[in-house]
Amino acid sequence: MKYLCFFDSQLNRRTMKMASVNKVRYICSALNQNGIDVEIISCSMTAPRSIPAQTERLNEHTSVKYFKTAKASKSKPAKLWQLLRRNLTIFFFLLFNTKKGETVACYHSLINMRCVSLAKKLRGFRLLLEAEEIYNDVFERSPSSRRTEMKYLQKCADMYLFPTDVLARKINIDSKPQAIVYGAYEFDGGAAKRRVSDGKIRVAYTGSFDPNKGGLSNALGAARFLDSRYSLNILGTDTPDRVETLKRYISEHSGKDSCEIRYDGVKKGKDYTDWLRGCDIGLSTQNPEASFNETSFPSKVISYLSCNLRVVAYPIQVLTESELNEALFFYRENTPQAIADAVKDIDFSLPYDGESLIARLDASFQSQLKNLNI
């Protein structure tokens, strides 16, 4: 089965997002376990340098096709040309490499939805649409852009993968076949907790530094209400300016009348899970009033649970209506003080098993995939 998405197996090579790539890898693994071979068709066609077209084999049942990749440019004419080239490349690939009735999976993107829709009309393939969010809830482009996106989401797909039941209700108005997958249900039940010698309770924040999302600023604010028994450990990347702003903040505030703050850069794969296993608590602290929270799922919650961290989060609807609800530690006011209080209220003497919950979700998703009859 062909799986159209933004993908690269190597960090900082082609343009992509690690959270998306991790989920794509997991879904491919789940499809493989259901007896389906996958060819990932990478839509990532810009990079710091030009890269020729190539193919790559991830394992016996999953391969990747990369198109020729152009050097990224900041000029508007170059960006427009790259957008046009990407759409034409995807359209003609689907036109000449698919057949009527076959299933093609596609990670929803505003960039390629028109060329995918047109190719589907002309070739008649079945579309398994992975709809992670409604992007006009995030970017708020225009009413016409939202109408176009919603029409594509609701009418073009034959079946769906959704991250939340809330999003499924908004999009799947015709009750088409669907499966719910919150994130990458990957875990190692035999892996031991990595011991850290400083004896501190280690609180993790991973993800975006975007001030509009508010996650990092809330985590840093909460650190001011935590004492020296705790350390806030930050992982992720963003624009160079935002990273430098974070480093300056740490140099000015870490350990001064509050907990230690550390920035550990970017990690992936085993390095990432090993880092998480050295922590005790995971923070999901983005602004709960942002419209994207109504439909998108905070994937970091799954990563935290997979490594058996207690998860502190605001009770947004996509979490309270999920199967994770009982395993999370909620704060009820969107303030740094309330976040810090939720962290301090966690009783580590009580039993906790996030990994078993992830294992149950994995089994459930495997069963839902079978029912899609791909």
VOBA-1610 file (N, C-alpha, C; in pm, whole numbers, padded with zeros to 5 digits, always signed):
BEGIN
Met+00084-00120+00000Met+00000+00000+00000Met+00088+00125+00000Lys+00051+00223-00079Lys+00124+00349-00082Lys+00074+00439+00031Tyr+00168+00510+00096Tyr+00137+00595+00211Tyr+00204+00730+00187Leu+00123+00828+00151Leu+00171+00961+00114Leu+00183+01046+00239Cys+00306+01096+00269Cys+00326+01173+00391Cys+00460+01247+00385Phe+00478+01343+00475Phe+00607+01411+00487Phe+00695+01325+00576Phe+00805+01277+00520Phe+00882+01175+00591Phe+01030+01182+00555Asp+01113+01157+00652Asp+01255+01128+00631Asp+01302+01045+00748Ser+01383+00946+00722Ser+01432+00858+00828Ser+01547+00919+00906Gln+01604+01029+00854Gln+01716+01095+00920Gln+01678+01235+00964Leu+01717+01270+01086Leu+01690+01402+01140Leu+01772+01507+01066Asn+01710+01622+01039Asn+01778+01739+00978Asn+01828+01714+00836Arg+01769+01618+00765Arg+01806+01598+00626Arg+01703+01665+00536Arg+01583+01612+00528Arg+01474+01678+00456Arg+01377+01743+00555Thr+01295+01835+00505Thr+01199+01904+00590Thr+01090+01807+00636Met+01074+01794+00766Met+00970+01708+00823Met+00958+01740+00972Lys+00858+01680+01038Lys+00838+01697+01182Lys+00851+01560+01249Met+00933+01555+01354Met+00961+01427+01418Met+00836+01360+01473Ala+00744+01438+01532Ala+00623+01377+01588Ala+00543+01306+01480Ser+00533+01369+01361Ser+00460+01307+01250Ser+00532+01182+01202Val+00664+01191+01188Val+00742+01077+01141Val+00730+00959+01236Asn+00734+00984+01366Asn+00722+00875+01463Asn+00586+00805+01451Lys+00481+00883+01430Lys+00349+00821+01417Lys+00337+00744+01286Val+00394+00799+01178Val+00394+00728+01049Val+00465+00594+01063Arg+00579+00594+01129Arg+00654+00469+01149Arg+00568+00366+01224Tyr+00500+00413+01329Tyr+00417+00321+01407Tyr+00302+00265+01322Ile+00234+00352+01247Ile+00122+00306+01164Ile+00171+00206+01060Cys+00288+00232+01001Cys+00345+00135+00905Cys+00368+00001+00973Ser+00422+00004+01095Ser+00446-00120+01168Ser+00315-00195+01194Ala+00210-00119+01231Ala+00080-00182+01255Ala+00024-00243+01127Leu+00039-00173+01016Leu-00006-00227+00887Leu+00073-00353+00852Asn+00203-00350+00874Asn+00287-00467+00848Asn+00239-00587+00928Gln+00205-00563+01055Gln+00158-00673+01141Gln+00023-00727+01095Asn-00049-00648+01016Asn-00175-00693+00956Asn-00154-00751+00816Gly-00027-00776+00781Gly+00004-00841+00654Gly+00008-00748+00535Ile+00023-00618+00558Ile+00022-00519+00450Ile+00161-00459+00434Asp+00220-00473+00318Asp+00347-00407+00287Asp+00319-00260+00252Val+00410-00172+00292Val+00388-00028+00275Val+00504+00034+00198Glu+00469+00118+00100Glu+00566+00203+00034Glu+00535+00347+00072Ile+00620+00407+00156Ile+00603+00546+00194Ile+00645+00634+00077Ile+00557+00725+00036Ile+00588+00821-00069Ile+00611+00955+00000Ser+00738+00995+00011Ser+00771+01113+00089Ser+00739+01241+00012Cys+00659+01328+00076Cys+00628+01460+00019Cys+00733+01564+00059Ser+00833+01523+00136Ser+00938+01615+00180Ser+01034+01641+00064Met+01021+01757+00001Met+01098+01787-00120Met+01182+01912-00108Thr+01204+01960+00017Thr+01299+02068+00040Thr+01394+02025+00151Ala+01515+02081+00148Ala+01619+02042+00242Ala+01725+02152+00245Pro+01818+02147+00340Pro+01927+02246+00341Pro+02015+02240+00216Arg+02011+02128+00146Arg+02088+02115+00021Arg+02009+02028-00076Ser+02045+02032-00202Ser+01978+01948-00302Ser+02016+01802-00281Ile+01918+01714-00294Ile+01940+01570-00277Ile+01874+01498-00394Pro+01943+01408-00461Pro+01882+01336-00574Pro+01772+01242-00527Ala+01686+01202-00620Ala+01582+01104-00589Ala+01646+00973-00545Gln+01582+00903-00453Gln+01637+00777-00404Gln+01528+00694-00338Thr+01559+00568-00315Thr+01469+00480-00239Thr+01545+00427-00119Glu+01471+00387-00018Glu+01531+00338+00106Glu+01442+00228+00163Arg+01501+00126+00216Arg+01423+00019+00279Arg+01437+00029+00430Leu+01324+00048+00497Leu+01325+00058+00643Leu+01328-00079+00709Asn+01257-00174+00646Asn+01258-00313+00693Asn+01206-00400+00579Glu+01184-00525+00608Glu+01142-00619+00504Glu+01009-00581+00440His+00924-00510+00514His+00788-00483+00465His+00759-00335+00441Thr+00854-00247+00464Thr+00831-00102+00446Thr+00949-00039+00375Ser+00920+00035+00268Ser+01023+00108+00194Ser+00981+00254+00180Val+01075+00340+00139Val+01047+00483+00122Val+01093+00526-00017Lys+01008+00601-00085Lys+01046+00664-00211Lys+01062+00813-00187Tyr+01183+00865-00212Tyr+01210+01008-00201Tyr+01222+01067-00342Phe+01153+01176-00366Phe+01169+01247-00492Phe+01292+01339-00483Lys+01334+01392-00597Lys+01443+01488-00597Lys+01409+01604-00504Thr+01505+01639-00420Thr+01481+01738-00316Thr+01558+01866-00346Ala+01488+01979-00346Ala+01550+02108-00377Ala+01600+02177-00250Lys+01700+02261-00267Lys+01750+02340-00155Lys+01645+02442-00113Ala+01618+02448+00017Ala+01517+02540+00067Ala+01559+02684+00041Ser+01460+02768+00012Ser+01486+02908-00017Ser+01391+02996+00063Lys+01436+03119+00093Lys+01352+03213+00165Lys+01276+03307+00071Ser+01309+03308-00056Ser+01242+03399-00148Ser+01102+03349-00183Lys+01007+03439-00194Lys+00869+03401-00223Lys+00853+03333-00359Pro+00916+03384-00465Pro+00904+03314-00595Pro+00955+03172-00589Ala+01067+03151-00519Ala+01122+03016-00508Ala+01030+02925-00428Lys+00973+02979-00321Lys+00880+02899-00240Lys+00756+02860-00321Leu+00704+02953-00401Leu+00588+02924-00485Leu+00620+02817-00589Trp+00739+02827-00648Trp+00780+02726-00745Trp+00794+02590-00679Gln+00852+02585-00560Gln+00868+02458-00490Gln+00732+02398-00453Leu+00636+02483-00416Leu+00501+02436-00386Leu+00436+02378-00510Leu+00448+02448-00623Leu+00391+02399-00748Leu+00458+02269-00791Arg+00590+02263-00781Arg+00664+02142-00819Arg+00622+02023-00734Arg+00606+02047-00603Arg+00566+01938-00514Arg+00429+01883-00554Asn+00334+01973-00580Asn+00199+01930-00617Asn+00197+01856-00751Leu+00272+01907-00847Leu+00276+01840-00978Leu+00342+01703-00966Thr+00447+01694-00886Thr+00518+01566-00867Thr+00426+01462-00805Ile+00355+01502-00701Ile+00263+01410-00633Ile+00149+01370-00726Phe+00092+01470-00794Phe-00021+01442-00883Phe+00017+01341-00992Phe+00127+01365-01062Phe+00164+01275-01171Phe+00210+01139-01120Phe+00269+01136-01001Phe+00304+01005-00944Phe+00177+00923-00920Leu+00077+00985-00856Leu-00048+00912-00828Leu-00120+00876-00958Leu-00113+00965-01057Leu-00183+00940-01184Leu-00126+00818-01257Phe+00005+00801-01252Phe+00068+00694-01330Phe+00111+00572-01248Asn+00089+00578-01117Asn+00136+00467-01033Asn+00029+00410-00941Thr-00097+00443-00968Thr-00207+00384-00892Thr-00308+00326-00989Lys-00394+00242-00936Lys-00498+00183-01021Lys-00632+00188-00948Lys-00737+00172-01021Lys-00872+00180-00966Lys-00892+00074-00859Gly-00946+00117-00745Gly-00980+00024-00639Gly-00872-00002-00537Glu-00746+00033-00566Glu-00642+00010-00466Glu-00652+00116-00357Thr-00603+00084-00237Thr-00608+00177-00125Thr-00477+00255-00117Val-00490+00387-00110Val-00376+00477-00090Val-00399+00552+00040Ala-00303+00545+00132Ala-00311+00621+00257Ala-00247+00757+00236Cys-00301+00859+00302Cys-00249+00994+00286Cys-00259+01069+00419Tyr-00147+01125+00462Tyr-00143+01211+00580Tyr-00196+01348+00538His-00305+01391+00598His-00371+01515+00556His-00277+01635+00561Ser-00276+01713+00453Ser-00195+01833+00444Ser-00265+01934+00355Leu-00266+02060+00395Leu-00322+02164+00309Leu-00243+02176+00179Ile-00115+02142+00185Ile-00028+02157+00069Ile-00071+02067-00047Asn-00107+01942-00015Asn-00131+01847-00125Asn-00275+01800-00140Met-00369+01858-00064Met-00505+01801-00067Met-00571+01817-00205Arg-00541+01926-00277Arg-00605+01945-00408Arg-00553+01845-00511Cys-00421+01824-00513Cys-00367+01731-00613Cys-00406+01587-00580Val-00417+01553-00453Val-00463+01419-00414Val-00608+01399-00455Ser-00691+01500-00430Ser-00832+01491-00464Ser-00852+01473-00614Leu-00777+01550-00695Leu-00790+01539-00840Leu-00741+01404-00891Ala-00629+01357-00839Ala-00577+01227-00880Ala-00675+01116-00846Lys-00739+01125-00731Lys-00838+01025-00691Lys-00957+01022-00787Lys-01004+01140-00828Lys-01115+01145-00923Lys-01079+01079-01056Leu-00955+01102-01100Leu-00914+01050-01230Leu-00879+00901-01226Arg-00820+00852-01116Arg-00773+00713-01111Arg-00868+00621-01036Gly-00948+00676-00945Gly-01045+00591-00876Gly-00988+00505-00766Phe-00874+00545-00706Phe-00823+00467-00592Phe-00905+00501-00467Arg-00898+00413-00369Arg-00965+00435-00240Arg-00870+00511-00149Leu-00920+00614-00081Leu-00835+00700+00001Leu-00855+00671+00150Leu-00748+00625+00214Leu-00744+00615+00360Leu-00678+00743+00411Leu-00757+00833+00465Leu-00708+00965+00502Leu-00674+00969+00651Glu-00548+01000+00678Glu-00504+01020+00816Glu-00521+01168+00849Ala-00626+01199+00922Ala-00659+01338+00955Ala-00618+01366+01098Glu-00504+01430+01117Glu-00452+01456+01251Glu-00513+01579+01315Glu-00553+01676+01233Glu-00616+01797+01285Glu-00680+01874+01170Ile-00759+01973+01207Ile-00813+02067+01108Ile-00718+02186+01109Tyr-00641+02201+01003Tyr-00532+02299+01005Tyr-00583+02442+01012Asn-00703+02468+00964Asn-00757+02603+00975Asn-00796+02637+01119Asp-00803+02537+01206Asp-00817+02565+01350Asp-00686+02614+01408Val-00575+02575+01347Val-00443+02614+01396Val-00400+02747+01337Phe-00413+02760+01202Phe-00362+02877+01133Phe-00467+02985+01109Glu-00596+02947+01115Glu-00706+03041+01097Glu-00685+03128+00973Arg-00676+03063+00858Arg-00643+03135+00734Arg-00758+03224+00686Ser-00871+03164+00655Ser-00987+03240+00607Ser-01108+03147+00607Pro-01229+03203+00606Pro-01349+03118+00599Pro-01350+03029+00475Ser-01305+03082+00361Ser-01305+03001+00238Ser-01204+02888+00246Ser-01089+02914+00308Ser-00990+02808+00325Ser-01044+02698+00414Arg-01114+02735+00520Arg-01172+02634+00609Arg-01277+02552+00536Arg-01363+02617+00456Arg-01466+02543+00383Arg-01403+02443+00286Thr-01297+02485+00218Thr-01229+02395+00124Thr-01169+02276+00196Glu-01105+02304+00310Glu-01044+02196+00386Glu-01151+02098+00438Met-01259+02151+00491Met-01362+02064+00546Met-01429+01980+00437Lys-01448+02038+00319Lys-01506+01962+00208Lys-01417+01845+00170Tyr-01287+01872+00163Tyr-01191+01764+00132Tyr-01195+01656+00240Leu-01189+01698+00365Leu-01186+01601+00476Leu-01312+01516+00480Gln-01427+01578+00460Gln-01553+01507+00478Gln-01595+01426+00356Lys-01556+01469+00236Lys-01610+01406+00115Lys-01510+01321+00037Cys-01382+01352+00046Cys-01286+01285-00043Cys-01247+01146+00007Ala-01242+01127+00138Ala-01192+01001+00194Ala-01294+00888+00184Asp-01243+00765+00174Asp-01327+00645+00180Asp-01323+00582+00319Met-01216+00611+00393Met-01199+00562+00530Met-01098+00652+00599Tyr-01091+00644+00732Tyr-01011+00740+00807Tyr-00925+00676+00916Leu-00817+00749+00948Leu-00745+00732+01073Leu-00756+00866+01147Phe-00806+00863+01271Phe-00821+00984+01351Phe-00741+00973+01480Pro-00694+01088+01534Pro-00627+01085+01664Pro-00722+01097+01782Thr-00846+01140+01758Thr-00943+01157+01867Thr-01084+01129+01819Asp-01169+01089+01913Asp-01311+01072+01883Asp-01377+01207+01855Val-01326+01312+01919Val-01381+01446+01898Val-01365+01488+01752Leu-01245+01469+01696Leu-01221+01504+01556Leu-01302+01414+01463Ala-01315+01287+01499Ala-01392+01194+01416Ala-01537+01240+01402Arg-01596+01290+01511Arg-01735+01336+01505Arg-01749+01459+01415Lys-01648+01544+01411Lys-01655+01664+01329Lys-01641+01634+01181Ile-01561+01533+01148Ile-01528+01507+01007Ile-01608+01393+00947Asn-01619+01282+01018Asn-01679+01162+00961Asn-01831+01166+00973Ile-01891+01263+00904Ile-02035+01284+00916Ile-02115+01178+00843Asp-02051+01102+00754Asp-02121+00998+00678Asp-02094+00858+00732Ser-02037+00850+00850Ser-02012+00721+00917Ser-01934+00623+00830Lys-01828+00672+00769Lys-01739+00585+00692Lys-01652+00504+00787Pro-01591+00396+00740Pro-01503+00317+00828Pro-01391+00403+00885Gln-01358+00381+01011Gln-01255+00461+01076Gln-01183+00382+01184Ala-01064+00430+01219Ala-00989+00376+01332Ala-00933+00494+01409Ile-00923+00480+01541Ile-00870+00585+01627Ile-00731+00544+01676Val-00635+00633+01657Val-00499+00606+01706Val-00445+00738+01762Tyr-00430+00743+01895Tyr-00389+00867+01961Tyr-00246+00908+01925Gly-00160+00810+01906Gly-00019+00838+01880Gly+00054+00709+01850Ala+00185+00712+01862Ala+00268+00594+01836Ala+00272+00507+01961Tyr+00197+00396+01959Tyr+00190+00307+02074Tyr+00312+00215+02077Glu+00428+00273+02097Glu+00551+00196+02100Glu+00607+00196+02241Phe+00641+00080+02290Phe+00692+00068+02427Phe+00780-00054+02438Asp+00862-00057+02539Asp+00948-00172+02568Asp+00923-00214+02711Gly+00832-00309+02727Gly+00793-00351+02860Gly+00906-00406+02945Gly+01013-00450+02880Gly+01126-00506+02956Gly+01232-00404+02989Ala+01216-00279+02941Ala+01318-00177+02965Ala+01310-00125+03107Ala+01424-00113+03170Ala+01429-00066+03308Ala+01427+00087+03312Lys+01377+00139+03421Lys+01383+00284+03443Lys+01529+00325+03455Arg+01569+00428+03383Arg+01708+00472+03387Arg+01730+00555+03512Arg+01819+00510+03599Arg+01843+00579+03725Arg+01930+00703+03704Val+01891+00812+03769Val+01968+00936+03762Val+02023+00964+03901Ser+02151+00993+03910Ser+02219+00996+04038Ser+02191+01120+04123Asp+02130+01225+04065Asp+02115+01348+04144Asp+02002+01342+04246Gly+01918+01239+04238Gly+01812+01220+04337Gly+01694+01314+04321Lys+01692+01394+04217Lys+01582+01489+04198Lys+01462+01421+04130Ile+01345+01479+04149Ile+01227+01440+04073Ile+01235+01515+03941Arg+01252+01440+03835Arg+01279+01501+03704Arg+01149+01520+03625Val+01120+01644+03590Val+00998+01682+03518Val+01038+01711+03373Ala+00970+01648+03278Ala+01005+01661+03136Ala+00906+01752+03064Tyr+00961+01839+02978Tyr+00879+01909+02878Tyr+00943+01883+02743Thr+00865+01830+02648Thr+00914+01808+02513Thr+00818+01874+02415Gly+00873+01921+02302Gly+00784+01973+02198Gly+00812+02116+02160Ser+00707+02185+02119Ser+00717+02316+02056Ser+00758+02425+02155Phe+00838+02521+02104Phe+00871+02641+02180Phe+00783+02759+02139Asp+00685+02735+02053Asp+00600+02841+01997Asp+00525+02912+02110Pro+00547+03043+02128Pro+00477+03115+02235Pro+00326+03117+02218Asn+00277+03103+02093Asn+00132+03101+02070Asn+00068+02975+02127Lys+00144+02864+02130Lys+00092+02740+02188Lys+00104+02740+02341Gly+00203+02812+02392Gly+00210+02835+02537Gly+00265+02723+02621Gly+00300+02609+02561Gly+00343+02495+02641Gly+00472+02521+02716Leu+00572+02573+02648Leu+00701+02595+02712Leu+00692+02706+02816Ser+00624+02816+02785Ser+00614+02925+02882Ser+00542+02881+03008Asn+00440+02796+02995Asn+00371+02743+03112Asn+00463+02652+03195Ala+00543+02570+03126Ala+00636+02482+03198Ala+00741+02564+03273Leu+00796+02666+03207Leu+00896+02750+03272Leu+00834+02827+03389Gly+00710+02871+03371Gly+00642+02940+03481Gly+00620+02849+03600Ala+00581+02725+03573Ala+00560+02629+03682Ala+00689+02601+03757Ala+00803+02602+03687Ala+00932+02574+03751Ala+00962+02674+03862Arg+00908+02794+03852Arg+00934+02896+03955Arg+00864+02862+04086Phe+00767+02770+04080Phe+00695+02730+04202Phe+00738+02592+04252Leu+00845+02537+04192Leu+00899+02408+04235Leu+01033+02431+04304Asp+01058+02359+04412Asp+01182+02382+04487Asp+01296+02295+04434Ser+01405+02292+04508Ser+01528+02226+04462Ser+01517+02075+04456Arg+01408+02018+04504Arg+01389+01872+04491Arg+01358+01832+04347Tyr+01322+01931+04265Tyr+01278+01905+04128Tyr+01378+01961+04027Ser+01374+01905+03906Ser+01444+01966+03793Ser+01352+01960+03672Leu+01351+02069+03596Leu+01274+02074+03471Leu+01370+02046+03357Asn+01341+01943+03278Asn+01429+01900+03170Asn+01356+01918+03037Ile+01415+01995+02946Ile+01348+02037+02823Ile+01417+01974+02703Leu+01334+01923+02612Leu+01384+01861+02489Leu+01304+01915+02371Gly+01371+01947+02263Gly+01302+01994+02144Gly+01384+02100+02072Thr+01327+02151+01966Thr+01396+02255+01891Thr+01294+02346+01826Asp+01341+02461+01781Asp+01255+02559+01717Asp+01346+02651+01637Thr+01302+02772+01612Thr+01387+02867+01541Thr+01510+02899+01626Pro+01622+02936+01563Pro+01743+02971+01641Pro+01717+03079+01746Asp+01633+03178+01712Asp+01604+03286+01807Asp+01533+03233+01931Arg+01438+03142+01912Arg+01365+03088+02027Arg+01454+03000+02114Val+01543+02925+02051Val+01636+02842+02128Val+01729+02930+02210Glu+01780+03038+02150Glu+01869+03129+02223Glu+01795+03198+02337Thr+01668+03234+02315Thr+01587+03294+02421Thr+01572+03199+02538Leu+01549+03071+02509Leu+01537+02970+02615Leu+01669+02958+02692Lys+01780+02951+02621Lys+01910+02937+02687Lys+01939+03056+02778Arg+01904+03177+02733Arg+01925+03295+02817Arg+01838+03288+02943Tyr+01712+03243+02923Tyr+01622+03231+03039Tyr+01680+03133+03140Ile+01731+03021+03093Ile+01787+02919+03183Ile+01906+02976+03260Ser+01994+03047+03190Ser+02113+03102+03258Ser+02075+03203+03365Glu+01961+03270+03347Glu+01918+03372+03443Glu+01836+03316+03559His+01766+03203+03536His+01669+03157+03635His+01695+03019+03694Ser+01771+02935+03629Ser+01787+02797+03676Ser+01848+02791+03816Gly+01776+02724+03907Gly+01826+02701+04041Gly+01824+02820+04133Lys+01772+02932+04087Lys+01768+03051+04171Lys+01632+03059+04241Asp+01628+03020+04367Asp+01505+03017+04448Asp+01399+02924+04391Ser+01437+02833+04301Ser+01342+02737+04245Ser+01420+02618+04191Cys+01355+02538+04110Cys+01419+02415+04064Cys+01522+02442+03954Glu+01607+02343+03932Glu+01704+02349+03824Glu+01630+02335+03690Ile+01678+02405+03587Ile+01622+02393+03452Ile+01734+02354+03357Arg+01708+02253+03274Arg+01808+02205+03178Arg+01748+02200+03039Tyr+01828+02234+02939Tyr+01788+02215+02800Tyr+01883+02114+02738Asp+01827+02002+02690Asp+01908+01891+02640Asp+01902+01874+02489Gly+01854+01977+02417Gly+01860+01974+02271Gly+01755+01885+02209Val+01796+01810+02106Val+01706+01723+02030Val+01756+01580+02039Lys+01664+01485+02058Lys+01700+01344+02058Lys+01594+01267+01980Lys+01631+01154+01926Lys+01536+01071+01853Lys+01564+00924+01881Gly+01464+00841+01847Gly+01482+00696+01862Gly+01512+00655+02004Lys+01607+00565+02019Lys+01642+00511+02151Lys+01697+00620+02243Asp+01770+00716+02187Asp+01822+00826+02270Asp+01707+00903+02334Tyr+01598+00921+02257Tyr+01482+00993+02307Tyr+01412+00914+02418Thr+01388+00785+02394Thr+01318+00706+02496Thr+01406+00686+02620Asp+01536+00672+02602Asp+01626+00662+02717Asp+01620+00790+02800Trp+01615+00904+02731Trp+01606+01033+02801Trp+01475+01040+02880Leu+01365+01001+02818Leu+01236+01003+02888Leu+01236+00909+03008Arg+01299+00793+02994Arg+01301+00696+03104Arg+01383+00746+03223Gly+01463+00849+03200Gly+01534+00912+03310Gly+01452+01017+03381Cys+01328+01039+03336Cys+01239+01139+03397Cys+01127+01069+03473Asp+01056+01147+03554Asp+00949+01093+03639Asp+00811+01145+03601Ile+00805+01270+03553Ile+00678+01336+03523Ile+00690+01402+03386Gly+00584+01395+03305Gly+00580+01463+03176Gly+00475+01572+03177Leu+00508+01687+03120Leu+00416+01800+03114Leu+00354+01815+02975Ser+00222+01829+02972Ser+00150+01866+02850Ser+00074+01993+02884Thr+00136+02108+02856Thr+00091+02235+02915Thr+00056+02342+02812Gln+00020+02302+02690Gln-00015+02403+02592Gln-00142+02477+02632Asn-00160+02595+02573Asn-00273+02681+02605Asn-00405+02609+02578Pro-00487+02581+02679Pro-00611+02505+02656Pro-00719+02584+02583Glu-00702+02717+02573Glu-00802+02799+02506Glu-00780+02808+02356Ala-00667+02758+02306Ala-00640+02761+02162Ala-00737+02669+02090Ser-00787+02712+01975Ser-00891+02637+01904Ser-00844+02499+01859Phe-00713+02483+01831Phe-00665+02354+01782Phe-00679+02244+01886Asn-00691+02280+02014Asn-00705+02178+02117Asn-00838+02104+02109Glu-00934+02160+02036Glu-01063+02095+02024Glu-01056+01970+01937Thr-00955+01962+01850Thr-00951+01851+01755Thr-00818+01777+01749Ser-00707+01841+01786Ser-00577+01775+01775Ser-00538+01712+01908Phe-00463+01602+01900Phe-00426+01527+02020Phe-00280+01556+02053Pro-00248+01589+02179Pro-00108+01614+02217Pro-00028+01483+02220Ser+00045+01457+02112Ser+00112+01327+02096Ser+00215+01299+02204Lys+00268+01405+02267Lys+00368+01383+02371Lys+00311+01303+02488Val+00180+01309+02509Val+00118+01233+02618Val+00143+01083+02598Ile+00129+01036+02474Ile+00154+00895+02444Ile+00300+00861+02468Ser+00391+00949+02426Ser+00534+00925+02447Ser+00566+00914+02596Tyr+00508+01002+02675Tyr+00532+00997+02819Tyr+00481+00866+02880Leu+00358+00830+02847Leu+00300+00708+02903Leu+00379+00584+02859Ser+00427+00584+02735Ser+00504+00469+02685Ser+00629+00446+02767Cys+00682+00552+02828Cys+00802+00540+02912Cys+00767+00546+03060Asn+00637+00528+03090Asn+00587+00513+03226Asn+00601+00639+03311Leu+00595+00757+03248Leu+00594+00881+03323Leu+00453+00913+03367Arg+00439+00972+03487Arg+00312+01033+03524Arg+00294+01157+03437Val+00173+01182+03388Val+00151+01292+03295Val+00060+01397+03358Val+00111+01521+03362Val+00035+01634+03412Val-00016+01714+03293Ala-00148+01736+03288Ala-00209+01801+03172Ala-00334+01876+03214Tyr-00376+01970+03129Tyr-00504+02038+03148Tyr-00614+01948+03091Pro-00733+01945+03154Pro-00838+01853+03108Pro-00911+01901+02984Ile-00839+01910+02871Ile-00905+01942+02744Ile-00991+01824+02701Gln-01089+01851+02619Gln-01190+01750+02584Gln-01130+01625+02520Val-01030+01643+02433Val-00974+01526+02364Val-00905+01431+02461Leu-00865+01481+02578Leu-00804+01395+02681Leu-00910+01334+02773Thr-01004+01415+02817Thr-01105+01364+02911Thr-01198+01262+02846Glu-01216+01272+02711Glu-01302+01175+02641Glu-01221+01060+02581Ser-01094+01051+02615Ser-01009+00943+02564Ser-00999+00831+02666Glu-00940+00721+02623Glu-00917+00608+02713Glu-00801+00633+02808Leu-00738+00748+02797Leu-00626+00784+02885Leu-00673+00859+03008Asn-00797+00899+03012Asn-00848+00993+03112Asn-00808+00956+03254Glu-00828+00830+03293Glu-00805+00789+03430Glu-00657+00782+03467Ala-00569+00781+03366Ala-00426+00767+03393Ala-00354+00901+03405Leu-00425+01013+03382Leu-00360+01144+03378Leu-00383+01222+03508Phe-00294+01316+03533Phe-00303+01403+03650Phe-00336+01544+03599Phe-00459+01588+03624Phe-00507+01713+03567Phe-00490+01831+03663Tyr-00458+01947+03607Tyr-00466+02073+03681Tyr-00586+02149+03624Arg-00659+02218+03709Arg-00789+02274+03670Arg-00784+02421+03632Glu-00676+02491+03665Glu-00662+02630+03626Glu-00537+02643+03540Asn-00546+02719+03433Asn-00433+02733+03342Asn-00336+02839+03395Thr-00271+02807+03506Thr-00173+02897+03567Thr-00048+02817+03604Pro+00068+02881+03606Pro+00190+02811+03649Pro+00179+02753+03790Gln+00113+02827+03881Gln+00097+02778+04017Gln+00017+02648+04020Ala-00092+02641+03943Ala-00176+02521+03940Ala-00099+02402+03880Ile-00018+02429+03776Ile+00064+02322+03717Ile+00163+02269+03820Ala+00231+02360+03888Ala+00328+02319+03990Ala+00260+02242+04103Asp+00141+02285+04145Asp+00069+02214+04251Asp+00034+02072+04208Ala-00007+02054+04081Ala-00038+01920+04031Ala+00087+01831+04032Val+00200+01889+03997Val+00327+01814+04002Val+00357+01771+04144Lys+00345+01863+04239Lys+00381+01834+04379Lys+00282+01739+04445Asp+00158+01732+04394Asp+00056+01645+04454Asp+00070+01498+04413Ile+00155+01467+04318Ile+00170+01328+04273Ile+00233+01243+04382Asp+00170+01133+04413Asp+00218+01040+04515Asp+00285+00921+04445Phe+00418+00916+04453Phe+00493+00812+04382Phe+00485+00677+04452Ser+00425+00673+04571Ser+00411+00544+04639Ser+00294+00463+04584Leu+00205+00528+04509Leu+00090+00458+04452Leu+00130+00386+04323Pro+00072+00269+04295Pro+00108+00195+04172Pro+00068+00272+04047Tyr+00149+00256+03942Tyr+00124+00326+03817Tyr+00184+00245+03704Asp+00108+00227+03595Asp+00156+00145+03485Asp+00106+00200+03352Gly+00171+00305+03305Gly+00134+00364+03177Gly+00160+00271+03060Glu+00266+00189+03071Glu+00302+00099+02961Glu+00192-00002+02931Ser+00127-00055+03034Ser+00020-00152+03012Ser-00098-00089+02939Leu-00126+00038+02969Leu-00232+00109+02899Leu-00196+00124+02751Ile-00072+00157+02721Ile-00028+00170+02582Ile-00038+00035+02510Ala-00005-00073+02580Ala-00015-00207+02521Ala-00159-00239+02484Arg-00255-00202+02569Arg-00396-00226+02539Arg-00442-00143+02420Leu-00395-00018+02412Leu-00431+00067+02299Leu-00374+00013+02169Asp-00253-00040+02174Asp-00191-00100+02055Asp-00275-00217+02005Ala-00316-00305+02095Ala-00398-00420+02056Ala-00531-00375+01997Ser-00589-00270+02054Ser-00717-00219+02004Ser-00702-00162+01863Phe-00594-00090+01839Phe-00573-00032+01706Phe-00550-00140+01601Gln-00475-00244+01638Gln-00455-00355+01544Gln-00588-00415+01502Ser-00680-00431+01598Ser-00811-00485+01569Ser-00893-00392+01480Gln-00884-00261+01506Gln-00958-00164+01424Gln-00907-00163+01280Leu-00775-00178+01262Leu-00719-00182+01126Leu-00776-00299+01047Lys-00789-00414+01111Lys-00845-00531+01043Lys-00987-00503+00996Asn-01063-00430+01077Asn-01202-00402+01042Asn-01215-00300+00928Leu-01108-00228+00894Leu-01114-00134+00783Leu-01119-00205+00648Asn-01075-00331+00646Asn-01071-00409+00521Asn-00992-00335+00411Ile-00872-00295+00447Ile-00787-00222+00353Ile-00750-00311+00234
//
